Amino acid sequence: MHLFLLRHAEDRQGKHDPHNPFLTALGRRQAQSAARWLAERHPTEIRTSSLPRARQTADAVAHHAGLVVQEDPGLNEIVWASFGDGRKLPNPREDRSYPPPPGAESWHEFTTRVATCVSELCHRATEHQRIVLVTHSGFFDAVNELLSGGAGRVELLVSHAGITHWQYRPGDSAGAWLLHQHNVTVPPLSLDDGAPVTTAEPGA
């Protein structure tokens, strides 16, 4: 099984307008370029975070690959919130022992969610599967930590629309997981090619 982790393309920061795309003009071009690169790898399945910036990126891939997007909340970014009184929370990756506020996830809870997602894919894996997971930078860090067996923080540089390619090889004497490429970026197109971009409710 081949897993292609794709970070969402550049999105609009701050409050979103539900009547406009969540991705910026550059983000839409990034998504189209990444989609063309992935389509050449002949993906068999596309799963995406339920957050709009990821879904719009996934829709570009689906357009070029001729596949239907499946939403999977397990691919969402870590849920992290503020206290509500202006105080900043420590980064959950920096201080893993810090209790998260109500409704948020600890780093342990987040990596458990990521591990469950990856384990489910491995459970039904076949040699010819080529799955695209459209997700967020924190997911990349968690996958790397889980597959590398690290206990400390290792933050990965992942560009908008960056792609990391893992291969799952159960029973291989060199190890079950092989990292082919990390943070592959394709120069964005100069113009949007007109592929459909969906809109979604604000909140992501």
ChimeraX commands (.cxc) that place a marker at each C-alpha (Angstrom):
marker #1 position 0.00,0.00,0.00 radius 0.5
marker #1 position 1.23,3.47,-0.90 radius 0.5
marker #1 position 0.12,6.44,1.19 radius 0.5
marker #1 position 0.44,9.95,-0.22 radius 0.5
marker #1 position -0.07,12.52,2.54 radius 0.5
marker #1 position -1.04,15.88,1.02 radius 0.5
marker #1 position -1.17,19.01,3.14 radius 0.5
marker #1 position -4.01,21.37,2.24 radius 0.5
marker #1 position -3.12,24.27,-0.05 radius 0.5
marker #1 position -2.78,27.86,1.17 radius 0.5
marker #1 position -6.00,29.07,2.77 radius 0.5
marker #1 position -7.43,32.40,3.85 radius 0.5
marker #1 position -6.43,33.23,7.41 radius 0.5
marker #1 position -8.93,34.62,9.89 radius 0.5
marker #1 position -12.69,34.78,9.40 radius 0.5
marker #1 position -13.94,33.03,6.30 radius 0.5
marker #1 position -16.68,34.19,3.97 radius 0.5
marker #1 position -18.90,31.17,3.19 radius 0.5
marker #1 position -19.65,32.70,-0.23 radius 0.5
marker #1 position -15.98,32.67,-1.29 radius 0.5
marker #1 position -13.50,29.80,-1.62 radius 0.5
marker #1 position -11.54,28.97,1.52 radius 0.5
marker #1 position -8.34,28.62,-0.50 radius 0.5
marker #1 position -6.50,31.69,-1.73 radius 0.5
marker #1 position -5.88,32.20,-5.45 radius 0.5
marker #1 position -2.36,30.85,-4.89 radius 0.5
marker #1 position -3.80,27.95,-2.90 radius 0.5
marker #1 position -6.10,26.98,-5.75 radius 0.5
marker #1 position -3.13,26.92,-8.12 radius 0.5
marker #1 position -1.11,24.90,-5.61 radius 0.5
marker #1 position -3.94,22.39,-5.33 radius 0.5
marker #1 position -4.21,22.00,-9.10 radius 0.5
marker #1 position -0.46,21.44,-9.47 radius 0.5
marker #1 position -0.36,18.87,-6.67 radius 0.5
marker #1 position -3.44,17.20,-8.13 radius 0.5
marker #1 position -1.77,16.77,-11.52 radius 0.5
marker #1 position 1.34,15.28,-9.87 radius 0.5
marker #1 position -0.75,12.84,-7.84 radius 0.5
marker #1 position -2.95,11.90,-10.80 radius 0.5
marker #1 position 0.19,10.69,-12.60 radius 0.5
marker #1 position 0.72,8.25,-9.68 radius 0.5
marker #1 position -2.71,6.72,-10.39 radius 0.5
marker #1 position -4.32,6.93,-6.94 radius 0.5
marker #1 position -7.02,4.42,-6.15 radius 0.5
marker #1 position -8.66,6.32,-3.28 radius 0.5
marker #1 position -8.84,9.85,-1.88 radius 0.5
marker #1 position -9.67,10.60,1.74 radius 0.5
marker #1 position -9.78,14.06,3.24 radius 0.5
marker #1 position -10.08,15.87,6.51 radius 0.5
marker #1 position -13.56,17.33,6.95 radius 0.5
marker #1 position -12.12,20.86,7.28 radius 0.5
marker #1 position -12.96,23.05,4.25 radius 0.5
marker #1 position -9.37,23.96,3.33 radius 0.5
marker #1 position -8.57,20.26,3.04 radius 0.5
marker #1 position -11.80,19.35,1.26 radius 0.5
marker #1 position -11.24,21.98,-1.42 radius 0.5
marker #1 position -7.71,20.69,-1.95 radius 0.5
marker #1 position -9.03,17.12,-2.17 radius 0.5
marker #1 position -11.66,18.13,-4.72 radius 0.5
marker #1 position -8.88,19.28,-7.05 radius 0.5
marker #1 position -7.19,15.87,-6.77 radius 0.5
marker #1 position -10.48,14.08,-7.37 radius 0.5
marker #1 position -11.11,16.19,-10.47 radius 0.5
marker #1 position -7.83,15.11,-12.07 radius 0.5
marker #1 position -7.83,11.51,-10.81 radius 0.5
marker #1 position -11.47,10.77,-11.61 radius 0.5
marker #1 position -12.22,9.57,-8.09 radius 0.5
marker #1 position -14.81,10.35,-5.42 radius 0.5
marker #1 position -13.60,12.06,-2.24 radius 0.5
marker #1 position -14.29,10.35,1.10 radius 0.5
marker #1 position -14.37,12.61,4.17 radius 0.5
marker #1 position -12.67,11.23,7.27 radius 0.5
marker #1 position -12.65,13.38,10.46 radius 0.5
marker #1 position -9.77,11.22,11.68 radius 0.5
marker #1 position -7.58,13.22,9.30 radius 0.5
marker #1 position -8.49,16.56,10.91 radius 0.5
marker #1 position -5.86,18.77,12.54 radius 0.5
marker #1 position -5.38,18.51,16.30 radius 0.5
marker #1 position -8.21,20.25,18.16 radius 0.5
marker #1 position -6.57,23.00,20.18 radius 0.5
marker #1 position -8.29,25.98,21.77 radius 0.5
marker #1 position -7.54,29.06,23.81 radius 0.5
marker #1 position -8.63,29.72,27.37 radius 0.5
marker #1 position -10.99,32.41,26.13 radius 0.5
marker #1 position -9.42,35.14,28.25 radius 0.5
marker #1 position -6.52,35.94,25.96 radius 0.5
marker #1 position -3.97,33.66,27.60 radius 0.5
marker #1 position -1.93,31.56,25.19 radius 0.5
marker #1 position -1.73,27.82,25.59 radius 0.5
marker #1 position 1.62,26.07,25.22 radius 0.5
marker #1 position 1.99,24.11,22.02 radius 0.5
marker #1 position 0.68,20.59,22.70 radius 0.5
marker #1 position 3.78,19.11,21.08 radius 0.5
marker #1 position 6.08,21.11,23.33 radius 0.5
marker #1 position 4.41,20.38,26.66 radius 0.5
marker #1 position 2.70,17.03,26.39 radius 0.5
marker #1 position 1.85,16.90,30.07 radius 0.5
marker #1 position -0.13,20.16,29.96 radius 0.5
marker #1 position -3.84,19.42,30.36 radius 0.5
marker #1 position -5.84,20.65,27.36 radius 0.5
marker #1 position -8.84,22.93,27.88 radius 0.5
marker #1 position -12.35,21.48,27.57 radius 0.5
marker #1 position -13.10,20.35,24.03 radius 0.5
marker #1 position -9.43,20.23,22.98 radius 0.5
marker #1 position -7.12,17.26,22.44 radius 0.5
marker #1 position -3.87,16.45,24.18 radius 0.5
marker #1 position -0.98,15.38,21.97 radius 0.5
marker #1 position -1.49,11.82,23.23 radius 0.5
marker #1 position -5.16,11.88,22.25 radius 0.5
marker #1 position -4.28,13.28,18.85 radius 0.5
marker #1 position -1.59,10.68,18.11 radius 0.5
marker #1 position -3.99,7.95,19.22 radius 0.5
marker #1 position -6.52,9.24,16.68 radius 0.5
marker #1 position -3.86,9.30,13.97 radius 0.5
marker #1 position -2.68,5.80,14.91 radius 0.5
marker #1 position -6.24,4.50,14.67 radius 0.5
marker #1 position -6.63,6.03,11.22 radius 0.5
marker #1 position -3.37,4.52,9.94 radius 0.5
marker #1 position -4.05,1.14,11.57 radius 0.5
marker #1 position -7.43,0.87,9.87 radius 0.5
marker #1 position -5.80,1.50,6.50 radius 0.5
marker #1 position -3.12,-1.10,7.20 radius 0.5
marker #1 position -5.70,-3.67,8.27 radius 0.5
marker #1 position -7.26,-3.69,4.82 radius 0.5
marker #1 position -4.12,-2.85,2.84 radius 0.5
marker #1 position -3.35,-4.45,-0.52 radius 0.5
marker #1 position -0.20,-4.20,-2.61 radius 0.5
marker #1 position -1.86,-2.15,-5.34 radius 0.5
marker #1 position -3.57,0.47,-3.19 radius 0.5
marker #1 position -2.41,4.06,-3.71 radius 0.5
marker #1 position -4.27,6.22,-1.21 radius 0.5
marker #1 position -4.16,10.00,-1.01 radius 0.5
marker #1 position -4.80,11.46,2.45 radius 0.5
marker #1 position -5.48,15.21,2.39 radius 0.5
marker #1 position -4.72,16.51,5.84 radius 0.5
marker #1 position -2.81,19.04,7.98 radius 0.5
marker #1 position 0.75,19.66,9.18 radius 0.5
marker #1 position 0.14,18.20,12.64 radius 0.5
marker #1 position -0.95,14.92,11.06 radius 0.5
marker #1 position 2.40,14.68,9.25 radius 0.5
marker #1 position 4.26,15.13,12.56 radius 0.5
marker #1 position 2.14,12.51,14.29 radius 0.5
marker #1 position 2.58,9.96,11.49 radius 0.5
marker #1 position 6.34,10.49,11.49 radius 0.5
marker #1 position 6.47,10.07,15.27 radius 0.5
marker #1 position 4.39,6.90,15.15 radius 0.5
marker #1 position 6.24,5.25,12.28 radius 0.5
marker #1 position 9.70,6.28,13.44 radius 0.5
marker #1 position 9.10,5.22,17.03 radius 0.5
marker #1 position 10.24,8.54,18.45 radius 0.5
marker #1 position 9.21,9.80,21.86 radius 0.5
marker #1 position 10.38,13.40,21.53 radius 0.5
marker #1 position 9.17,16.17,19.34 radius 0.5
marker #1 position 10.41,16.21,15.76 radius 0.5
marker #1 position 8.65,18.86,13.73 radius 0.5
marker #1 position 8.55,18.36,9.98 radius 0.5
marker #1 position 8.63,21.15,7.46 radius 0.5
marker #1 position 5.53,20.69,5.33 radius 0.5
marker #1 position 4.68,23.29,2.73 radius 0.5
marker #1 position 1.16,24.10,1.64 radius 0.5
marker #1 position 0.24,21.36,-0.87 radius 0.5
marker #1 position 3.40,19.47,0.15 radius 0.5
marker #1 position 3.31,15.71,-0.42 radius 0.5
marker #1 position 4.90,12.90,1.60 radius 0.5
marker #1 position 4.97,9.38,0.17 radius 0.5
marker #1 position 5.05,6.36,2.50 radius 0.5
marker #1 position 4.83,2.70,1.50 radius 0.5
marker #1 position 3.50,-0.01,3.80 radius 0.5
marker #1 position 5.32,-3.33,3.27 radius 0.5
marker #1 position 4.22,-5.84,5.92 radius 0.5
marker #1 position 6.73,-8.61,6.47 radius 0.5
marker #1 position 9.60,-6.86,4.71 radius 0.5
marker #1 position 12.93,-7.63,6.37 radius 0.5
marker #1 position 14.01,-3.98,6.09 radius 0.5
marker #1 position 10.92,-2.74,7.94 radius 0.5
marker #1 position 7.21,-2.43,7.34 radius 0.5
marker #1 position 7.39,1.25,6.36 radius 0.5
marker #1 position 9.46,2.87,3.64 radius 0.5
marker #1 position 9.63,6.65,3.23 radius 0.5
marker #1 position 9.98,7.43,-0.48 radius 0.5
marker #1 position 9.71,11.23,-0.51 radius 0.5
marker #1 position 8.93,14.05,1.90 radius 0.5
marker #1 position 7.48,17.51,1.25 radius 0.5
marker #1 position 7.37,17.23,-2.51 radius 0.5
marker #1 position 6.14,20.54,-3.87 radius 0.5
marker #1 position 5.08,21.23,-7.44 radius 0.5
marker #1 position 5.40,24.81,-8.77 radius 0.5
marker #1 position 1.89,26.28,-8.83 radius 0.5
marker #1 position 0.21,26.98,-12.13 radius 0.5
marker #1 position 0.14,30.55,-13.33 radius 0.5
marker #1 position -3.61,30.42,-13.93 radius 0.5
marker #1 position -6.46,28.42,-12.40 radius 0.5
marker #1 position -7.57,25.80,-14.93 radius 0.5
marker #1 position -11.22,26.16,-14.00 radius 0.5
marker #1 position -11.57,22.96,-12.01 radius 0.5
marker #1 position -14.50,23.11,-9.60 radius 0.5
marker #1 position -13.83,24.45,-6.10 radius 0.5
marker #1 position -16.54,23.84,-3.54 radius 0.5
marker #1 position -17.51,26.14,-0.70 radius 0.5
marker #1 position -18.25,25.02,2.83 radius 0.5
marker #1 position -19.55,26.32,6.07 radius 0.5
marker #1 position -17.07,28.37,8.12 radius 0.5
marker #1 position -15.33,26.86,11.12 radius 0.5
marker #1 position -12.17,25.30,9.68 radius 0.5
marker link #1:1,2 radius 0.2
marker link #1:2,3 radius 0.2
marker link #1:3,4 radius 0.2
marker link #1:4,5 radius 0.2
marker link #1:5,6 radius 0.2
marker link #1:6,7 radius 0.2
marker link #1:7,8 radius 0.2
marker link #1:8,9 radius 0.2
marker link #1:9,10 radius 0.2
marker link #1:10,11 radius 0.2
marker link #1:11,12 radius 0.2
marker link #1:12,13 radius 0.2
marker link #1:13,14 radius 0.2
marker link #1:14,15 radius 0.2
marker link #1:15,16 radius 0.2
marker link #1:16,17 radius 0.2
marker link #1:17,18 radius 0.2
marker link #1:18,19 radius 0.2
marker link #1:19,20 radius 0.2
marker link #1:20,21 radius 0.2
marker link #1:21,22 radius 0.2
marker link #1:22,23 radius 0.2
marker link #1:23,24 radius 0.2
marker link #1:24,25 radius 0.2
marker link #1:25,26 radius 0.2
marker link #1:26,27 radius 0.2
marker link #1:27,28 radius 0.2
marker link #1:28,29 radius 0.2
marker link #1:29,30 radius 0.2
marker link #1:30,31 radius 0.2
marker link #1:31,32 radius 0.2
marker link #1:32,33 radius 0.2
marker link #1:33,34 radius 0.2
marker link #1:34,35 radius 0.2
marker link #1:35,36 radius 0.2
marker link #1:36,37 radius 0.2
marker link #1:37,38 radius 0.2
marker link #1:38,39 radius 0.2
marker link #1:39,40 radius 0.2
marker link #1:40,41 radius 0.2
marker link #1:41,42 radius 0.2
marker link #1:42,43 radius 0.2
marker link #1:43,44 radius 0.2
marker link #1:44,45 radius 0.2
marker link #1:45,46 radius 0.2
marker link #1:46,47 radius 0.2
marker link #1:47,48 radius 0.2
marker link #1:48,49 radius 0.2
marker link #1:49,50 radius 0.2
marker link #1:50,51 radius 0.2
marker link #1:51,52 radius 0.2
marker link #1:52,53 radius 0.2
marker link #1:53,54 radius 0.2
marker link #1:54,55 radius 0.2
marker link #1:55,56 radius 0.2
marker link #1:56,57 radius 0.2
marker link #1:57,58 radius 0.2
marker link #1:58,59 radius 0.2
marker link #1:59,60 radius 0.2
marker link #1:60,61 radius 0.2
marker link #1:61,62 radius 0.2
marker link #1:62,63 radius 0.2
marker link #1:63,64 radius 0.2
marker link #1:64,65 radius 0.2
marker link #1:65,66 radius 0.2
marker link #1:66,67 radius 0.2
marker link #1:67,68 radius 0.2
marker link #1:68,69 radius 0.2
marker link #1:69,70 radius 0.2
marker link #1:70,71 radius 0.2
marker link #1:71,72 radius 0.2
marker link #1:72,73 radius 0.2
marker link #1:73,74 radius 0.2
marker link #1:74,75 radius 0.2
marker link #1:75,76 radius 0.2
marker link #1:76,77 radius 0.2
marker link #1:77,78 radius 0.2
marker link #1:78,79 radius 0.2
marker link #1:79,80 radius 0.2
marker link #1:80,81 radius 0.2
marker link #1:81,82 radius 0.2
marker link #1:82,83 radius 0.2
marker link #1:83,84 radius 0.2
marker link #1:84,85 radius 0.2
marker link #1:85,86 radius 0.2
marker link #1:86,87 radius 0.2
marker link #1:87,88 radius 0.2
marker link #1:88,89 radius 0.2
marker link #1:89,90 radius 0.2
marker link #1:90,91 radius 0.2
marker link #1:91,92 radius 0.2
marker link #1:92,93 radius 0.2
marker link #1:93,94 radius 0.2
marker link #1:94,95 radius 0.2
marker link #1:95,96 radius 0.2
marker link #1:96,97 radius 0.2
marker link #1:97,98 radius 0.2
marker link #1:98,99 radius 0.2
marker link #1:99,100 radius 0.2
marker link #1:100,101 radius 0.2
marker link #1:101,102 radius 0.2
marker link #1:102,103 radius 0.2
marker link #1:103,104 radius 0.2
marker link #1:104,105 radius 0.2
marker link #1:105,106 radius 0.2
marker link #1:106,107 radius 0.2
marker link #1:107,108 radius 0.2
marker link #1:108,109 radius 0.2
marker link #1:109,110 radius 0.2
marker link #1:110,111 radius 0.2
marker link #1:111,112 radius 0.2
marker link #1:112,113 radius 0.2
marker link #1:113,114 radius 0.2
marker link #1:114,115 radius 0.2
marker link #1:115,116 radius 0.2
marker link #1:116,117 radius 0.2
marker link #1:117,118 radius 0.2
marker link #1:118,119 radius 0.2
marker link #1:119,120 radius 0.2
marker link #1:120,121 radius 0.2
marker link #1:121,122 radius 0.2
marker link #1:122,123 radius 0.2
marker link #1:123,124 radius 0.2
marker link #1:124,125 radius 0.2
marker link #1:125,126 radius 0.2
marker link #1:126,127 radius 0.2
marker link #1:127,128 radius 0.2
marker link #1:128,129 radius 0.2
marker link #1:129,130 radius 0.2
marker link #1:130,131 radius 0.2
marker link #1:131,132 radius 0.2
marker link #1:132,133 radius 0.2
marker link #1:133,134 radius 0.2
marker link #1:134,135 radius 0.2
marker link #1:135,136 radius 0.2
marker link #1:136,137 radius 0.2
marker link #1:137,138 radius 0.2
marker link #1:138,139 radius 0.2
marker link #1:139,140 radius 0.2
marker link #1:140,141 radius 0.2
marker link #1:141,142 radius 0.2
marker link #1:142,143 radius 0.2
marker link #1:143,144 radius 0.2
marker link #1:144,145 radius 0.2
marker link #1:145,146 radius 0.2
marker link #1:146,147 radius 0.2
marker link #1:147,148 radius 0.2
marker link #1:148,149 radius 0.2
marker link #1:149,150 radius 0.2
marker link #1:150,151 radius 0.2
marker link #1:151,152 radius 0.2
marker link #1:152,153 radius 0.2
marker link #1:153,154 radius 0.2
marker link #1:154,155 radius 0.2
marker link #1:155,156 radius 0.2
marker link #1:156,157 radius 0.2
marker link #1:157,158 radius 0.2
marker link #1:158,159 radius 0.2
marker link #1:159,160 radius 0.2
marker link #1:160,161 radius 0.2
marker link #1:161,162 radius 0.2
marker link #1:162,163 radius 0.2
marker link #1:163,164 radius 0.2
marker link #1:164,165 radius 0.2
marker link #1:165,166 radius 0.2
marker link #1:166,167 radius 0.2
marker link #1:167,168 radius 0.2
marker link #1:168,169 radius 0.2
marker link #1:169,170 radius 0.2
marker link #1:170,171 radius 0.2
marker link #1:171,172 radius 0.2
marker link #1:172,173 radius 0.2
marker link #1:173,174 radius 0.2
marker link #1:174,175 radius 0.2
marker link #1:175,176 radius 0.2
marker link #1:176,177 radius 0.2
marker link #1:177,178 radius 0.2
marker link #1:178,179 radius 0.2
marker link #1:179,180 radius 0.2
marker link #1:180,181 radius 0.2
marker link #1:181,182 radius 0.2
marker link #1:182,183 radius 0.2
marker link #1:183,184 radius 0.2
marker link #1:184,185 radius 0.2
marker link #1:185,186 radius 0.2
marker link #1:186,187 radius 0.2
marker link #1:187,188 radius 0.2
marker link #1:188,189 radius 0.2
marker link #1:189,190 radius 0.2
marker link #1:190,191 radius 0.2
marker link #1:191,192 radius 0.2
marker link #1:192,193 radius 0.2
marker link #1:193,194 radius 0.2
marker link #1:194,195 radius 0.2
marker link #1:195,196 radius 0.2
marker link #1:196,197 radius 0.2
marker link #1:197,198 radius 0.2
marker link #1:198,199 radius 0.2
marker link #1:199,200 radius 0.2
marker link #1:200,201 radius 0.2
marker link #1:201,202 radius 0.2
marker link #1:202,203 radius 0.2
marker link #1:203,204 radius 0.2
view
